[in-house]
Amino acid sequence: MPITMANVGEEMMIKKIGGNPETRRFLENLGFVVGGFVTIVNDIGGNVILSVKESRVAVSKEMAMKIMV
C-alpha cells in the first residue's frame, strides 16, 4: 500500500519505490530506500511530512503515492 494510507506515527518498512527512474533516484537521494523505515509525522492536505533516517522530509501527495510500504 502507498505510505499515504498509513496512520500518523506508524513506522513502516519501505517495500518498493515506484515511478520513473528519475523519480526513484530523487526519492533514494532523500533517503527513501527499499528496506528502510519511514514514519508519517504529519499529514497536511494530502501532503505528508515523513521521518526517514533521523531527518524530516516533506513530500507532495503525488510523490508519497510512489512509496510503497
C-alpha distances in whole Angstrom, upper triangle without the diagonal:
4,6,8,7,8,12,15,16,14,14,11,11,10,9,10,11,11,14,18,20,21,18,17,20,20,17,18,22,20,19,15,16,14,15,15,14,13,14,14,18,18,16,19,19,16,17,15,17,16,18,18,21,23,23,21,20,19,17,17,14,14,14,11,9,10,8,5,6
4,5,6,8,11,13,15,13,13,11,11,9,10,9,10,10,12,16,18,19,15,14,18,17,14,16,19,17,17,13,14,13,15,15,14,12,13,12,15,15,14,16,16,12,13,12,14,13,15,15,19,21,20,18,16,16,13,13,10,10,10,7,5,7,6,4,6
4,5,5,9,10,12,10,10,8,10,9,10,11,11,12,14,18,19,19,16,15,18,17,13,15,18,15,15,11,13,13,14,13,11,9,9,8,12,12,11,14,15,11,11,9,11,9,12,12,16,17,17,15,13,13,11,12,10,11,10,6,7,8,6,6,6
4,6,8,9,12,11,12,11,13,12,14,14,13,14,15,19,21,21,17,17,20,18,15,18,20,17,17,14,17,17,18,16,14,12,11,8,11,11,8,11,11,8,9,8,10,10,13,15,18,20,18,16,14,12,11,10,7,10,10,6,6,9,8,9,10
4,7,9,12,11,12,11,13,13,14,15,15,15,18,21,23,24,20,20,23,21,18,20,23,20,20,17,18,18,18,18,15,13,12,10,13,12,11,13,13,10,12,11,13,13,16,17,20,22,21,18,17,16,14,14,11,13,13,10,9,12,11,10,9
4,7,9,7,9,8,11,12,13,15,16,17,19,23,25,25,21,20,23,22,18,20,22,20,19,16,17,17,17,16,13,10,9,8,11,11,10,14,15,12,13,11,12,11,13,15,18,19,19,17,16,16,15,15,13,15,15,11,11,13,11,10,9
4,6,6,9,10,13,15,17,18,19,20,23,26,28,28,24,23,26,24,21,22,24,21,20,18,20,20,19,17,14,12,9,7,9,9,9,13,14,13,13,11,12,12,13,15,19,19,19,16,17,16,16,16,14,17,17,13,14,17,14,14,12
4,6,9,11,14,16,18,20,20,22,24,27,28,28,24,23,25,23,20,22,23,20,19,17,20,20,20,17,14,11,7,5,6,6,7,11,13,12,12,9,10,9,11,14,17,16,16,14,14,14,15,16,14,18,17,14,15,18,15,16,14
4,6,10,13,15,18,20,21,23,25,28,29,29,25,24,26,24,20,22,23,20,18,17,19,20,18,16,12,10,6,5,6,8,10,14,17,16,15,12,11,9,9,12,15,14,14,13,14,15,16,18,17,20,19,15,17,19,16,16,14
4,6,10,12,15,17,18,21,24,27,28,28,24,23,25,23,20,21,22,19,18,16,17,17,16,14,10,8,6,6,9,11,12,16,18,17,16,13,12,10,10,12,15,15,16,14,16,16,17,19,17,20,19,15,16,18,15,14,11
4,7,10,13,15,17,19,22,25,26,26,23,21,22,21,18,18,20,17,15,13,14,14,12,10,7,6,4,7,10,13,14,18,20,18,17,14,13,10,9,10,12,12,14,13,15,16,17,19,18,20,18,15,16,17,13,13,10
4,6,9,12,13,16,20,23,23,24,20,18,20,20,16,16,19,17,14,12,12,11,10,8,6,5,6,9,12,14,15,19,21,18,18,14,14,11,11,10,13,14,15,15,15,17,16,18,17,19,17,13,14,14,11,9,6
4,6,9,11,15,18,21,21,22,19,16,18,18,15,14,17,16,13,10,9,8,6,6,4,6,9,12,15,17,18,22,23,20,19,16,16,13,12,10,12,15,16,16,16,18,17,19,18,19,17,14,15,14,10,9,6
4,6,8,11,14,17,17,18,15,13,15,15,12,11,15,13,11,7,7,5,5,6,6,7,10,12,16,18,18,21,22,19,18,16,15,12,12,10,12,15,16,16,15,17,15,17,16,16,14,11,12,11,7,6,5
4,7,10,14,16,16,18,16,13,15,17,13,13,17,16,14,10,9,5,6,8,10,11,14,15,19,21,21,24,25,21,20,18,19,16,16,14,16,19,19,19,18,20,18,19,18,17,15,13,13,11,8,6,5
4,6,10,13,13,15,13,10,13,14,11,11,15,15,13,9,8,6,8,10,12,12,15,17,20,21,21,23,24,20,19,18,19,16,17,15,17,20,20,20,18,19,16,17,16,15,13,12,11,8,6,5,7
4,7,9,10,11,9,6,9,10,8,8,12,12,11,8,7,7,10,11,13,13,15,16,19,20,20,22,22,19,17,16,17,15,16,14,16,19,19,18,16,16,14,15,14,12,10,10,9,6,5,6,9
4,7,9,10,8,6,10,11,10,11,14,15,14,11,11,11,14,15,16,16,18,18,21,22,20,22,22,18,17,17,19,17,19,17,20,23,21,21,18,18,14,14,13,11,9,10,8,5,6,7,11
4,7,8,6,6,10,10,10,12,14,15,16,13,14,14,17,18,19,18,21,20,23,23,21,23,22,18,17,18,19,18,21,19,22,24,23,22,18,18,14,14,13,10,9,11,9,6,9,11,15
4,6,5,6,9,10,11,12,14,16,17,15,15,16,19,20,22,21,23,23,26,26,24,25,25,21,20,21,22,21,23,21,23,26,24,23,20,20,16,16,16,13,11,14,13,10,12,14,18
4,5,5,6,9,10,10,12,14,15,14,13,14,18,19,21,21,24,24,26,27,26,27,27,24,22,22,23,21,23,21,22,25,23,23,20,20,17,18,18,15,13,15,15,12,13,15,19
4,6,5,6,9,10,11,13,15,14,14,16,20,19,21,21,23,23,25,26,25,25,25,22,20,20,21,20,22,20,21,24,22,21,18,18,15,16,17,14,12,15,15,12,14,17,20
4,5,5,6,9,10,11,13,11,12,14,18,17,19,18,20,20,22,22,21,22,22,19,17,17,18,17,19,17,19,22,19,19,15,15,12,12,13,11,8,11,12,9,11,14,17
4,5,5,6,9,10,11,9,9,11,14,14,16,16,19,19,22,22,22,23,23,20,18,18,18,16,18,15,17,20,19,18,15,16,13,14,15,13,10,11,12,8,9,12,15
4,6,5,6,9,10,9,10,12,15,15,17,17,20,21,23,24,24,25,25,22,20,19,19,17,18,16,17,20,18,18,15,17,14,16,17,15,12,14,15,12,12,15,17
4,5,5,7,9,9,11,14,17,15,17,16,19,19,20,21,21,22,22,20,17,16,16,15,16,14,15,18,16,15,12,13,11,13,15,13,10,12,14,12,12,15,18
4,5,5,7,5,8,11,14,12,13,12,15,15,17,18,18,20,21,18,15,14,14,12,13,11,13,15,13,13,10,11,10,12,13,12,8,10,12,9,9,12,14
4,5,5,5,5,9,12,10,13,13,16,17,19,21,21,23,24,21,18,17,16,14,14,11,12,15,14,14,12,14,13,15,17,16,12,13,15,12,10,13,15
4,5,7,9,12,15,13,15,14,17,18,20,21,22,23,25,22,19,18,16,14,14,11,12,14,13,14,12,14,13,16,18,17,13,15,17,15,13,16,18
4,6,9,12,14,12,13,12,14,15,16,17,18,20,22,19,16,14,13,11,11,8,9,12,9,10,8,10,10,13,16,16,12,12,15,14,12,15,16
4,6,10,11,8,10,9,12,14,16,18,19,21,23,21,18,15,13,11,10,6,7,10,9,10,9,12,12,16,17,17,13,13,16,14,12,14,14
4,7,9,7,8,8,11,13,15,17,18,20,22,19,16,14,13,10,10,7,9,12,11,11,10,12,11,14,15,15,11,10,13,11,8,10,11
4,6,5,8,10,13,15,18,20,21,23,25,22,20,17,17,13,13,10,10,14,14,15,14,16,15,17,18,17,14,13,15,12,9,11,11
4,6,9,10,14,16,19,22,22,25,26,23,21,19,19,15,15,12,13,16,17,18,17,19,17,19,19,18,15,14,15,12,9,9,9
4,7,10,13,16,19,22,23,26,27,24,23,20,19,16,15,12,12,15,17,18,18,20,19,22,21,21,18,16,17,15,12,11,9
4,7,10,14,16,19,20,23,25,22,21,18,16,13,11,8,8,12,13,14,14,17,17,20,20,20,17,15,17,15,11,11,10
4,7,10,13,16,18,21,23,20,19,15,14,10,9,7,8,10,12,12,13,16,16,19,19,20,17,14,16,15,11,11,9
4,7,9,12,14,17,19,17,15,12,10,7,6,5,8,9,10,10,10,12,13,15,15,17,14,11,14,13,10,11,9
4,6,9,11,15,17,15,14,10,9,6,5,7,10,10,10,9,10,12,13,15,15,17,15,12,14,15,12,12,11
4,6,7,11,14,12,11,7,6,5,6,9,13,12,12,9,10,10,11,13,12,15,14,10,13,15,12,13,12
4,7,10,13,13,11,8,5,5,6,10,13,12,11,8,9,9,12,14,14,17,16,13,16,18,15,17,15
4,6,10,10,9,6,5,7,9,13,16,15,14,10,10,9,11,12,12,16,15,12,15,18,16,17,17
4,6,6,6,4,6,9,12,15,19,18,16,13,12,10,10,10,9,13,13,11,13,16,15,17,16
4,5,5,6,8,11,15,18,21,20,18,14,13,10,10,10,10,13,14,12,15,18,17,19,20
4,6,8,11,14,18,20,24,24,21,17,16,12,12,10,9,12,14,13,14,17,18,20,21
4,6,10,12,16,18,22,22,20,16,14,11,10,7,5,9,11,9,10,14,14,16,17
4,7,10,14,16,19,19,17,13,11,7,6,5,5,8,9,8,10,13,13,16,17
4,6,10,12,16,16,14,10,8,6,6,6,7,10,9,7,10,13,12,14,15
4,7,10,13,13,10,7,6,4,6,9,10,13,11,10,13,15,13,16,16
4,6,10,10,8,6,5,6,8,11,12,14,12,9,13,13,11,13,13
4,7,6,5,4,6,9,11,14,15,17,15,12,16,16,13,15,14
4,6,5,6,7,11,12,15,16,18,15,13,16,15,12,14,13
4,5,8,10,14,15,19,20,21,18,16,19,18,15,17,16
4,7,10,13,16,19,21,23,20,18,21,21,18,19,18
4,6,10,13,16,19,20,17,16,19,19,17,19,18
4,7,10,13,16,18,15,14,17,18,15,18,18
4,6,10,13,14,12,11,15,15,13,16,17
4,7,10,12,10,9,13,14,13,16,17
4,7,8,6,6,10,11,11,14,16
4,5,5,6,9,10,11,15,17
4,5,5,6,9,10,13,15
4,6,5,7,10,12,15
4,5,5,7,11,14
4,5,5,8,11
4,6,7,10
4,6,10
4,7
4
